[in-house]
């Protein structure tokens, strides 16, 4: 997910998450930069984050398999 500096400056919420291959959270941090966020929005962000981490794990597995 290529984001530029302008995307980060314009962000209303900053959400960082780290997960392992078992879909367990290692780190979770969310900050309302310009606005607060609802529980429903948090659930959506976590869902997108989980999907992104899963995609990254698959890419890493493929890269390792290629040697």
N, C-alpha and C positions, 0 to 999 in steps of 0.2 A: 504494500500500500504506500505508494510514493507520495509523501506530503512535503510541501515546500514551507518555507518560513512564513509566507503569507497565510497559509492554512492554519498554522499554529497560532499566529497572532490573532486571527479572526475567530478562533475556537471559543465557543461559549462554555464548553465543558472539557476538561482535560481528564482522560481516563487511561490509566496504565494498568495492565494486568499481565501476570506471568503464570503460566500453567504448565503442568507436566503432561506426559503422554497418557496419563490416566484421567485427564480432564479435571484434575484437582488444582485448586488455586494455590499458588505459592505466594503471590503478592497481588494485592488489589488496592488501587488508590484512585479516587475520583474527586475532582475539585471543580466546583462551579466557578469558572473564571469570570464570566460576565453575568450569568444567571444561575439560579438554582435548577435542580432537575428532579423530576418525579420518580417514584418507584417504578412506574411503567417504563420510563425512559432508561432507568438503570437496567432493568431487565432486558431491554432492547440492546443497550450497549454491551452487556455481558454476552448476549446471544451472538452478536456480531464479532465480539472478541474471541469467543470460543470457536466460531467458524474460522476466523483468520488464523488462530493458533493451530487448528487442525490442518489447514491448508499448508502452513509452514512446516509442520511435522512431516507431512507427506512429501513435500519437496526435499526436505533434509534426508529422508529415507531413500528417495530416488537418487540423490546426489551421492550418498554413501554407497549405494548398490553399484553405481557406475564406476566407483573407485576414483 
